[in-house]
Amino acid sequence: MSSLALIGLQWGDEGKGKMVDWISARFDLAVRCQGGPNAGHTVWVNGKRWIFHQIPAGILNPQIKVGIAAGCVLHPQTLFEEWEKLDAAGVDYQSRTLIDPRVHLILPHHMLLDRLCDEARGKAKIGVTGRGIGPCYQEKYARYGIRVGDLFSPSLSDRIDVLLGYVNPILEKVFDQEPFGRQGILDDLLRVKDRITPFVGDAAEVVEEYLAQGKKVLFEGAQGVLLDIDHGSYPYVTSSHPGTGGIPSGIGISPRSIGEVIGLTKAYATRVGTGPFPTEATGEVEAQLQKIGNEFGASTGRRRRCGWLDLPLLRYAIRSNGVDGLAVTKLDVLDDFDVIKLCIGYRRADGSIAKEIKPWDENAGEPVYEEIEGWRVPTDGVRSLEELPDRARAYLERISRELDLPLWLVSVGQNRKATIVLPDFPFK
């Protein structure tokens, strides 16, 4: 099978942007399957930093076509801003971008409701991105959302009336906000239609066509599997399915179309916003991880909470998503640490040690750590496993052994070249 699914095994921010960009050079098509502009995929090329919220991060590879599939939500203005940056850099996207007509559109009231609803939670607030993701998915499942394909429907104006029949009473009576008017929304949507018409097409058909022709397809995940709406640390989750299961439903293809699955994890752990984080560090250790790792959200600029790698949670993520190989990112961030902690299990109340826990388990127990001596040698210039310091290589081999997965890729820096490719990686 000439396809590869790339998913994050933690709470997002695993370095998917860099790895998607690097892997995409070997593929013909890259497709986003879920999520929206809450993703912030950071790519460095020739010293220039790119952040992609809507466009698949593979777009900077000139041979690849990119798609935004039905499971995604789309904020038109964010997309247009990314197009303008590509235009300014002379990057052709016009002939290489596809938007599925079933994609739901994020409208101004979604972003307003996102902020208002989270603020209304008070101390229980989740810490949303404010980009309208949750309200847009909420309307999708309530069956009154507006999709890309609806822009071409003669009943678009009627659909807006139905939408506002739900939205405006909430804005006025619950939040004391001004209502939205139909004509303003209609005018905005017609302008969106004018710009995206050449890009609209069935992503599922294109994926199936490429696979039938033996071309290589990359399924680009967003967020991380521990944030899954059903299988994550609910309610501190995203609004979609970031794991392998979200790919066939998010595109509209058979699960058999997924070939290999590569799971990404940092060499440590981070989380944005609220929610359980059992191996979270404190004090100087957390500050050092944040500073060296530049752990601030690409979507929000918020400080990421930092801590140690959690093998029991990774085991859950790997088992439930059928992961075939592992990519470890940001190994170089640990270069200056004298001691590195690795969570190898959880001590239950009865004294037993759990080797796997679930992200929603509030009674998982206390993390059990093994302390590993740091290597204290720069790794950012290393390009093979053999060149790594002995203790750095032993750390990676321990992770691979504990998780019973082959190590495929290791990232030791933000640029494309700072990537170590292992012999087992199936897409050289």
SENU-371165 format. One record per residue (C-alpha): residue number from 1; x, y negated, z. Coordinates in steps of 0.02 Angstrom, whole numbers. Layout:
% SENU-371165
<rec i="NUM" px="X" py="Y" pz="Z"/>
...
***
This chain:
% SENU-371165
<rec i="1" px="0" py="0" pz="0"/>
<rec i="2" px="74" py="-166" pz="-54"/>
<rec i="3" px="1" py="-271" pz="86"/>
<rec i="4" px="60" py="-333" pz="254"/>
<rec i="5" px="-40" py="-405" pz="398"/>
<rec i="6" px="53" py="-526" pz="511"/>
<rec i="7" px="-25" py="-555" pz="682"/>
<rec i="8" px="25" py="-638" pz="844"/>
<rec i="9" px="31" py="-521" pz="994"/>
<rec i="10" px="21" py="-653" pz="1130"/>
<rec i="11" px="-82" py="-811" pz="1156"/>
<rec i="12" px="-29" py="-890" pz="993"/>
<rec i="13" px="126" py="-995" pz="957"/>
<rec i="14" px="232" py="-841" pz="923"/>
<rec i="15" px="321" py="-920" pz="775"/>
<rec i="16" px="201" py="-860" pz="641"/>
<rec i="17" px="230" py="-1014" pz="533"/>
<rec i="18" px="416" py="-984" pz="513"/>
<rec i="19" px="394" py="-797" pz="486"/>
<rec i="20" px="251" py="-818" pz="362"/>
<rec i="21" px="356" py="-940" pz="262"/>
<rec i="22" px="504" py="-821" pz="262"/>
<rec i="23" px="404" py="-665" pz="221"/>
<rec i="24" px="300" py="-753" pz="87"/>
<rec i="25" px="451" py="-764" pz="-27"/>
<rec i="26" px="424" py="-578" pz="-56"/>
<rec i="27" px="236" py="-587" pz="-91"/>
<rec i="28" px="115" py="-642" pz="-226"/>
<rec i="29" px="-34" py="-694" pz="-119"/>
<rec i="30" px="-53" py="-755" pz="61"/>
<rec i="31" px="-226" py="-767" pz="139"/>
<rec i="32" px="-287" py="-846" pz="301"/>
<rec i="33" px="-428" py="-739" pz="370"/>
<rec i="34" px="-492" py="-832" pz="524"/>
<rec i="35" px="-476" py="-990" pz="628"/>
<rec i="36" px="-456" py="-1166" pz="566"/>
<rec i="37" px="-354" py="-1321" pz="605"/>
<rec i="38" px="-328" py="-1262" pz="784"/>
<rec i="39" px="-183" py="-1167" pz="706"/>
<rec i="40" px="-21" py="-1264" pz="694"/>
<rec i="41" px="102" py="-1164" pz="589"/>
<rec i="42" px="271" py="-1251" pz="591"/>
<rec i="43" px="393" py="-1223" pz="448"/>
<rec i="44" px="567" py="-1297" pz="424"/>
<rec i="45" px="635" py="-1304" pz="246"/>
<rec i="46" px="795" py="-1397" pz="200"/>
<rec i="47" px="789" py="-1495" pz="362"/>
<rec i="48" px="609" py="-1552" pz="336"/>
<rec i="49" px="474" py="-1506" pz="461"/>
<rec i="50" px="304" py="-1454" pz="395"/>
<rec i="51" px="152" py="-1418" pz="503"/>
<rec i="52" px="8" py="-1327" pz="420"/>
<rec i="53" px="-161" py="-1324" pz="505"/>
<rec i="54" px="-270" py="-1270" pz="358"/>
<rec i="55" px="-160" py="-1216" pz="213"/>
<rec i="56" px="-74" py="-1047" pz="230"/>
<rec i="57" px="108" py="-1075" pz="279"/>
<rec i="58" px="171" py="-980" pz="127"/>
<rec i="59" px="127" py="-1124" pz="10"/>
<rec i="60" px="308" py="-1188" pz="7"/>
<rec i="61" px="361" py="-1032" pz="-89"/>
<rec i="62" px="328" py="-1080" pz="-271"/>
<rec i="63" px="282" py="-907" pz="-335"/>
<rec i="64" px="141" py="-873" pz="-212"/>
<rec i="65" px="-45" py="-908" pz="-219"/>
<rec i="66" px="-134" py="-948" pz="-56"/>
<rec i="67" px="-314" py="-920" pz="-1"/>
<rec i="68" px="-429" py="-980" pz="137"/>
<rec i="69" px="-552" py="-838" pz="164"/>
<rec i="70" px="-731" py="-828" pz="226"/>
<rec i="71" px="-688" py="-802" pz="409"/>
<rec i="72" px="-602" py="-972" pz="419"/>
<rec i="73" px="-675" py="-1141" pz="460"/>
<rec i="74" px="-617" py="-1293" pz="362"/>
<rec i="75" px="-596" py="-1475" pz="410"/>
<rec i="76" px="-592" py="-1562" pz="240"/>
<rec i="77" px="-495" py="-1716" pz="296"/>
<rec i="78" px="-357" py="-1610" pz="372"/>
<rec i="79" px="-345" py="-1510" pz="212"/>
<rec i="80" px="-336" py="-1667" pz="106"/>
<rec i="81" px="-199" py="-1740" pz="216"/>
<rec i="82" px="-97" py="-1582" pz="193"/>
<rec i="83" px="-124" py="-1590" pz="6"/>
<rec i="84" px="-63" py="-1771" pz="3"/>
<rec i="85" px="97" py="-1722" pz="94"/>
<rec i="86" px="126" py="-1583" pz="-31"/>
<rec i="87" px="94" py="-1705" pz="-174"/>
<rec i="88" px="220" py="-1827" pz="-102"/>
<rec i="89" px="351" py="-1689" pz="-93"/>
<rec i="90" px="315" py="-1630" pz="-270"/>
<rec i="91" px="246" py="-1462" pz="-214"/>
<rec i="92" px="117" py="-1389" pz="-333"/>
<rec i="93" px="-35" py="-1325" pz="-240"/>
<rec i="94" px="-169" py="-1362" pz="-372"/>
<rec i="95" px="-141" py="-1203" pz="-470"/>
<rec i="96" px="-106" py="-1096" pz="-317"/>
<rec i="97" px="-246" py="-1130" pz="-192"/>
<rec i="98" px="-411" py="-1038" pz="-169"/>
<rec i="99" px="-553" py="-1080" pz="-49"/>
<rec i="100" px="-691" py="-954" pz="-22"/>
<rec i="101" px="-869" py="-1023" pz="-40"/>
<rec i="102" px="-919" py="-938" pz="124"/>
<rec i="103" px="-799" py="-1043" pz="228"/>
<rec i="104" px="-892" py="-1151" pz="354"/>
<rec i="105" px="-857" py="-1338" pz="358"/>
<rec i="106" px="-806" py="-1434" pz="513"/>
<rec i="107" px="-903" py="-1598" pz="519"/>
<rec i="108" px="-879" py="-1752" pz="630"/>
<rec i="109" px="-1011" py="-1697" pz="755"/>
<rec i="110" px="-915" py="-1534" pz="785"/>
<rec i="111" px="-763" py="-1627" pz="848"/>
<rec i="112" px="-871" py="-1741" pz="955"/>
<rec i="113" px="-963" py="-1595" pz="1033"/>
<rec i="114" px="-800" py="-1501" pz="1059"/>
<rec i="115" px="-735" py="-1639" pz="1172"/>
<rec i="116" px="-901" py="-1676" pz="1258"/>
<rec i="117" px="-937" py="-1495" pz="1301"/>
<rec i="118" px="-763" py="-1462" pz="1369"/>
<rec i="119" px="-769" py="-1619" pz="1475"/>
<rec i="120" px="-938" py="-1564" pz="1542"/>
<rec i="121" px="-856" py="-1408" pz="1614"/>
<rec i="122" px="-763" py="-1515" pz="1739"/>
<rec i="123" px="-633" py="-1413" pz="1832"/>
<rec i="124" px="-682" py="-1260" pz="1729"/>
<rec i="125" px="-634" py="-1341" pz="1565"/>
<rec i="126" px="-546" py="-1227" pz="1441"/>
<rec i="127" px="-433" py="-1357" pz="1363"/>
<rec i="128" px="-493" py="-1350" pz="1183"/>
<rec i="129" px="-397" py="-1428" pz="1039"/>
<rec i="130" px="-540" py="-1549" pz="1005"/>
<rec i="131" px="-538" py="-1502" pz="821"/>
<rec i="132" px="-718" py="-1439" pz="818"/>
<rec i="133" px="-679" py="-1254" pz="802"/>
<rec i="134" px="-798" py="-1187" pz="935"/>
<rec i="135" px="-951" py="-1291" pz="885"/>
<rec i="136" px="-925" py="-1248" pz="702"/>
<rec i="137" px="-920" py="-1061" pz="738"/>
<rec i="138" px="-1067" py="-1084" pz="856"/>
<rec i="139" px="-1172" py="-1155" pz="715"/>
<rec i="140" px="-1112" py="-1018" pz="599"/>
<rec i="141" px="-1181" py="-884" pz="715"/>
<rec i="142" px="-1338" py="-986" pz="749"/>
<rec i="143" px="-1360" py="-984" pz="559"/>
<rec i="144" px="-1377" py="-1169" pz="524"/>
<rec i="145" px="-1197" py="-1212" pz="479"/>
<rec i="146" px="-1143" py="-1290" pz="315"/>
<rec i="147" px="-1028" py="-1187" pz="204"/>
<rec i="148" px="-919" py="-1235" pz="57"/>
<rec i="149" px="-1040" py="-1147" pz="-60"/>
<rec i="150" px="-1185" py="-1249" pz="8"/>
<rec i="151" px="-1108" py="-1405" pz="-70"/>
<rec i="152" px="-1163" py="-1336" pz="-238"/>
<rec i="153" px="-1341" py="-1296" pz="-183"/>
<rec i="154" px="-1489" py="-1406" pz="-233"/>
<rec i="155" px="-1553" py="-1381" pz="-56"/>
<rec i="156" px="-1400" py="-1462" pz="26"/>
<rec i="157" px="-1501" py="-1610" pz="89"/>
<rec i="158" px="-1629" py="-1492" pz="167"/>
<rec i="159" px="-1491" py="-1393" pz="251"/>
<rec i="160" px="-1424" py="-1553" pz="329"/>
<rec i="161" px="-1599" py="-1591" pz="396"/>
<rec i="162" px="-1605" py="-1420" pz="479"/>
<rec i="163" px="-1432" py="-1448" pz="552"/>
<rec i="164" px="-1475" py="-1618" pz="624"/>
<rec i="165" px="-1636" py="-1549" pz="695"/>
<rec i="166" px="-1527" py="-1448" pz="813"/>
<rec i="167" px="-1380" py="-1565" pz="837"/>
<rec i="168" px="-1457" py="-1736" pz="864"/>
<rec i="169" px="-1569" py="-1689" pz="1013"/>
<rec i="170" px="-1416" py="-1619" pz="1102"/>
<rec i="171" px="-1314" py="-1775" pz="1067"/>
<rec i="172" px="-1453" py="-1894" pz="1119"/>
<rec i="173" px="-1533" py="-1805" pz="1267"/>
<rec i="174" px="-1386" py="-1712" pz="1343"/>
<rec i="175" px="-1238" py="-1825" pz="1307"/>
<rec i="176" px="-1321" py="-1995" pz="1278"/>
<rec i="177" px="-1239" py="-2013" pz="1108"/>
<rec i="178" px="-1299" py="-2094" pz="947"/>
<rec i="179" px="-1379" py="-1973" pz="822"/>
<rec i="180" px="-1302" py="-1933" pz="653"/>
<rec i="181" px="-1393" py="-1984" pz="494"/>
<rec i="182" px="-1426" py="-1870" pz="347"/>
<rec i="183" px="-1369" py="-1990" pz="212"/>
<rec i="184" px="-1199" py="-2020" pz="287"/>
<rec i="185" px="-1165" py="-1834" pz="302"/>
<rec i="186" px="-1231" py="-1802" pz="127"/>
<rec i="187" px="-1120" py="-1937" pz="51"/>
<rec i="188" px="-967" py="-1868" pz="141"/>
<rec i="189" px="-1004" py="-1691" pz="85"/>
<rec i="190" px="-1027" py="-1742" pz="-96"/>
<rec i="191" px="-856" py="-1825" pz="-92"/>
<rec i="192" px="-784" py="-1664" pz="-21"/>
<rec i="193" px="-868" py="-1567" pz="-161"/>
<rec i="194" px="-786" py="-1677" pz="-293"/>
<rec i="195" px="-613" py="-1639" pz="-225"/>
<rec i="196" px="-625" py="-1453" pz="-189"/>
<rec i="197" px="-729" py="-1391" pz="-337"/>
<rec i="198" px="-578" py="-1331" pz="-439"/>
<rec i="199" px="-516" py="-1228" pz="-291"/>
<rec i="200" px="-674" py="-1130" pz="-247"/>
<rec i="201" px="-676" py="-944" pz="-280"/>
<rec i="202" px="-708" py="-774" pz="-201"/>
<rec i="203" px="-556" py="-730" pz="-95"/>
<rec i="204" px="-610" py="-549" pz="-76"/>
<rec i="205" px="-615" py="-523" pz="-264"/>
<rec i="206" px="-443" py="-600" pz="-286"/>
<rec i="207" px="-367" py="-493" pz="-147"/>
<rec i="208" px="-441" py="-334" pz="-222"/>
<rec i="209" px="-382" py="-384" pz="-395"/>
<rec i="210" px="-204" py="-415" pz="-335"/>
<rec i="211" px="-196" py="-251" pz="-241"/>
<rec i="212" px="-266" py="-155" pz="-390"/>
<rec i="213" px="-127" py="-228" pz="-497"/>
<rec i="214" px="6" py="-175" pz="-371"/>
<rec i="215" px="43" py="-354" pz="-319"/>
<rec i="216" px="94" py="-393" pz="-141"/>
<rec i="217" px="-32" py="-474" pz="-23"/>
<rec i="218" px="7" py="-552" pz="146"/>
<rec i="219" px="-132" py="-573" pz="274"/>
<rec i="220" px="-84" py="-723" pz="381"/>
<rec i="221" px="-149" py="-719" pz="558"/>
<rec i="222" px="-182" py="-871" pz="665"/>
<rec i="223" px="-184" py="-889" pz="855"/>
<rec i="224" px="-146" py="-725" pz="948"/>
<rec i="225" px="-237" py="-564" pz="990"/>
<rec i="226" px="-244" py="-605" pz="1176"/>
<rec i="227" px="-358" py="-750" pz="1127"/>
<rec i="228" px="-484" py="-641" pz="1034"/>
<rec i="229" px="-663" py="-696" pz="1067"/>
<rec i="230" px="-714" py="-518" pz="1113"/>
<rec i="231" px="-554" py="-437" pz="1172"/>
<rec i="232" px="-455" py="-581" pz="1248"/>
<rec i="233" px="-452" py="-668" pz="1416"/>
<rec i="234" px="-632" py="-729" pz="1402"/>
<rec i="235" px="-687" py="-869" pz="1421"/>
<rec i="236" px="-511" py="-937" pz="1392"/>
<rec i="237" px="-509" py="-880" pz="1212"/>
<rec i="238" px="-525" py="-942" pz="1034"/>
<rec i="239" px="-684" py="-927" pz="931"/>
<rec i="240" px="-631" py="-793" pz="808"/>
<rec i="241" px="-540" py="-626" pz="791"/>
<rec i="242" px="-352" py="-655" pz="771"/>
<rec i="243" px="-308" py="-470" pz="768"/>
<rec i="244" px="-303" py="-340" pz="632"/>
<rec i="245" px="-491" py="-311" pz="645"/>
<rec i="246" px="-525" py="-490" pz="594"/>
<rec i="247" px="-441" py="-466" pz="425"/>
<rec i="248" px="-567" py="-356" pz="332"/>
<rec i="249" px="-718" py="-446" pz="404"/>
<rec i="250" px="-638" py="-616" pz="380"/>
<rec i="251" px="-604" py="-585" pz="196"/>
<rec i="252" px="-737" py="-460" pz="147"/>
<rec i="253" px="-626" py="-312" pz="103"/>
<rec i="254" px="-607" py="-133" pz="160"/>
<rec i="255" px="-499" py="-98" pz="313"/>
<rec i="256" px="-407" py="23" pz="200"/>
<rec i="257" px="-339" py="-128" pz="106"/>
<rec i="258" px="-224" py="-165" pz="253"/>
<rec i="259" px="-56" py="-82" pz="229"/>
<rec i="260" px="76" py="-116" pz="360"/>
<rec i="261" px="48" py="-223" pz="515"/>
<rec i="262" px="188" py="-328" pz="590"/>
<rec i="263" px="161" py="-397" pz="764"/>
<rec i="264" px="251" py="-554" pz="822"/>
<rec i="265" px="305" py="-594" pz="998"/>
<rec i="266" px="422" py="-722" pz="1069"/>
<rec i="267" px="570" py="-658" pz="1169"/>
<rec i="268" px="478" py="-737" pz="1316"/>
<rec i="269" px="297" py="-793" pz="1337"/>
<rec i="270" px="198" py="-955" pz="1321"/>
<rec i="271" px="18" py="-1010" pz="1336"/>
<rec i="272" px="-70" py="-1174" pz="1298"/>
<rec i="273" px="-213" py="-1235" pz="1406"/>
<rec i="274" px="-297" py="-1145" pz="1548"/>
<rec i="275" px="-322" py="-959" pz="1573"/>
<rec i="276" px="-231" py="-816" pz="1658"/>
<rec i="277" px="-43" py="-805" pz="1632"/>
<rec i="278" px="25" py="-675" pz="1754"/>
<rec i="279" px="210" py="-695" pz="1710"/>
<rec i="280" px="209" py="-885" pz="1708"/>
<rec i="281" px="371" py="-961" pz="1772"/>
<rec i="282" px="387" py="-1115" pz="1881"/>
<rec i="283" px="510" py="-1252" pz="1921"/>
<rec i="284" px="677" py="-1261" pz="1832"/>
<rec i="285" px="652" py="-1099" pz="1736"/>
<rec i="286" px="491" py="-1158" pz="1655"/>
<rec i="287" px="565" py="-1329" pz="1621"/>
<rec i="288" px="717" py="-1251" pz="1537"/>
<rec i="289" px="610" py="-1140" pz="1426"/>
<rec i="290" px="501" py="-1288" pz="1377"/>
<rec i="291" px="649" py="-1398" pz="1336"/>
<rec i="292" px="756" py="-1275" pz="1241"/>
<rec i="293" px="607" py="-1194" pz="1154"/>
<rec i="294" px="524" py="-1362" pz="1115"/>
<rec i="295" px="366" py="-1289" pz="1188"/>
<rec i="296" px="239" py="-1421" pz="1141"/>
<rec i="297" px="86" py="-1379" pz="1037"/>
<rec i="298" px="94" py="-1419" pz="851"/>
<rec i="299" px="-95" py="-1448" pz="848"/>
<rec i="300" px="-115" py="-1548" pz="1008"/>
<rec i="301" px="57" py="-1597" pz="1070"/>
<rec i="302" px="13" py="-1520" pz="1237"/>
<rec i="303" px="146" py="-1443" pz="1347"/>
<rec i="304" px="149" py="-1254" pz="1335"/>
<rec i="305" px="157" py="-1154" pz="1494"/>
<rec i="306" px="310" py="-1041" pz="1490"/>
<rec i="307" px="356" py="-876" pz="1570"/>
<rec i="308" px="431" py="-705" pz="1548"/>
<rec i="309" px="392" py="-570" pz="1421"/>
<rec i="310" px="248" py="-459" pz="1475"/>
<rec i="311" px="268" py="-280" pz="1410"/>
<rec i="312" px="102" py="-213" pz="1481"/>
<rec i="313" px="2" py="-346" pz="1389"/>
<rec i="314" px="102" py="-316" pz="1231"/>
<rec i="315" px="63" py="-130" pz="1242"/>
<rec i="316" px="-122" py="-172" pz="1244"/>
<rec i="317" px="-104" py="-291" pz="1096"/>
<rec i="318" px="-4" py="-165" pz="995"/>
<rec i="319" px="-117" py="-16" pz="1031"/>
<rec i="320" px="-279" py="-108" pz="993"/>
<rec i="321" px="-215" py="-180" pz="829"/>
<rec i="322" px="-123" py="-34" pz="750"/>
<rec i="323" px="45" py="-123" pz="742"/>
<rec i="324" px="181" py="-35" pz="641"/>
<rec i="325" px="332" py="-145" pz="671"/>
<rec i="326" px="391" py="-285" pz="783"/>
<rec i="327" px="459" py="-459" pz="752"/>
<rec i="328" px="540" py="-547" pz="900"/>
<rec i="329" px="556" py="-736" pz="883"/>
<rec i="330" px="652" py="-872" pz="974"/>
<rec i="331" px="782" py="-754" pz="1045"/>
<rec i="332" px="905" py="-900" pz="1040"/>
<rec i="333" px="802" py="-994" pz="1171"/>
<rec i="334" px="865" py="-869" pz="1301"/>
<rec i="335" px="1049" py="-896" pz="1258"/>
<rec i="336" px="1083" py="-1008" pz="1408"/>
<rec i="337" px="998" py="-905" pz="1543"/>
<rec i="338" px="1103" py="-815" pz="1674"/>
<rec i="339" px="958" py="-700" pz="1717"/>
<rec i="340" px="811" py="-649" pz="1609"/>
<rec i="341" px="658" py="-568" pz="1686"/>
<rec i="342" px="560" py="-434" pz="1595"/>
<rec i="343" px="388" py="-379" pz="1659"/>
<rec i="344" px="387" py="-190" pz="1647"/>
<rec i="345" px="226" py="-152" pz="1740"/>
<rec i="346" px="94" py="-208" pz="1865"/>
<rec i="347" px="84" py="-145" pz="2044"/>
<rec i="348" px="-97" py="-101" pz="2085"/>
<rec i="349" px="-175" py="-115" pz="2258"/>
<rec i="350" px="-149" py="72" pz="2285"/>
<rec i="351" px="37" py="55" pz="2249"/>
<rec i="352" px="32" py="135" pz="2077"/>
<rec i="353" px="117" py="49" pz="1929"/>
<rec i="354" px="11" py="10" pz="1776"/>
<rec i="355" px="109" py="13" pz="1613"/>
<rec i="356" px="-31" py="-68" pz="1512"/>
<rec i="357" px="-157" py="-199" pz="1563"/>
<rec i="358" px="-298" py="-288" pz="1473"/>
<rec i="359" px="-301" py="-477" pz="1455"/>
<rec i="360" px="-469" py="-494" pz="1544"/>
<rec i="361" px="-421" py="-385" pz="1693"/>
<rec i="362" px="-426" py="-498" pz="1846"/>
<rec i="363" px="-370" py="-355" pz="1958"/>
<rec i="364" px="-217" py="-303" pz="1860"/>
<rec i="365" px="-105" py="-321" pz="2011"/>
<rec i="366" px="64" py="-403" pz="2034"/>
<rec i="367" px="194" py="-408" pz="1894"/>
<rec i="368" px="344" py="-294" pz="1920"/>
<rec i="369" px="502" py="-371" pz="1848"/>
<rec i="370" px="668" py="-304" pz="1796"/>
<rec i="371" px="807" py="-433" pz="1799"/>
<rec i="372" px="924" py="-427" pz="1651"/>
<rec i="373" px="1092" py="-513" pz="1643"/>
<rec i="374" px="1093" py="-649" pz="1510"/>
<rec i="375" px="1219" py="-652" pz="1368"/>
<rec i="376" px="1269" py="-836" pz="1379"/>
<rec i="377" px="1327" py="-837" pz="1197"/>
<rec i="378" px="1245" py="-934" pz="1054"/>
<rec i="379" px="1145" py="-824" pz="936"/>
<rec i="380" px="1079" py="-954" pz="814"/>
<rec i="381" px="1216" py="-916" pz="688"/>
<rec i="382" px="1196" py="-728" pz="695"/>
<rec i="383" px="1126" py="-640" pz="540"/>
<rec i="384" px="1137" py="-456" pz="586"/>
<rec i="385" px="1094" py="-351" pz="737"/>
<rec i="386" px="1275" py="-294" pz="751"/>
<rec i="387" px="1337" py="-473" pz="769"/>
<rec i="388" px="1227" py="-507" pz="920"/>
<rec i="389" px="1304" py="-510" pz="1093"/>
<rec i="390" px="1294" py="-337" pz="1173"/>
<rec i="391" px="1169" py="-392" pz="1306"/>
<rec i="392" px="1058" py="-481" pz="1179"/>
<rec i="393" px="1055" py="-325" pz="1071"/>
<rec i="394" px="1019" py="-218" pz="1224"/>
<rec i="395" px="873" py="-333" pz="1270"/>
<rec i="396" px="796" py="-312" pz="1097"/>
<rec i="397" px="825" py="-124" pz="1097"/>
<rec i="398" px="744" py="-111" pz="1268"/>
<rec i="399" px="589" py="-203" pz="1206"/>
<rec i="400" px="578" py="-92" pz="1052"/>
<rec i="401" px="600" py="66" pz="1157"/>
<rec i="402" px="474" py="15" pz="1290"/>
<rec i="403" px="344" py="-30" pz="1158"/>
<rec i="404" px="382" py="124" pz="1052"/>
<rec i="405" px="394" py="18" pz="895"/>
<rec i="406" px="533" py="-10" pz="770"/>
<rec i="407" px="609" py="-183" pz="769"/>
<rec i="408" px="587" py="-259" pz="596"/>
<rec i="409" px="635" py="-442" pz="612"/>
<rec i="410" px="720" py="-557" pz="737"/>
<rec i="411" px="715" py="-747" pz="728"/>
<rec i="412" px="861" py="-843" pz="803"/>
<rec i="413" px="819" py="-1018" pz="743"/>
<rec i="414" px="690" py="-1126" pz="658"/>
<rec i="415" px="754" py="-1120" pz="478"/>
<rec i="416" px="731" py="-981" pz="352"/>
<rec i="417" px="909" py="-918" pz="358"/>
<rec i="418" px="903" py="-892" pz="547"/>
<rec i="419" px="821" py="-722" pz="523"/>
<rec i="420" px="891" py="-550" pz="558"/>
<rec i="421" px="817" py="-414" pz="448"/>
<rec i="422" px="821" py="-236" pz="516"/>
<rec i="423" px="836" py="-83" pz="402"/>
<rec i="424" px="658" py="-22" pz="439"/>
<rec i="425" px="574" py="-181" pz="374"/>
<rec i="426" px="473" py="-119" pz="223"/>
<rec i="427" px="473" py="-280" pz="122"/>
<rec i="428" px="655" py="-325" pz="86"/>
***
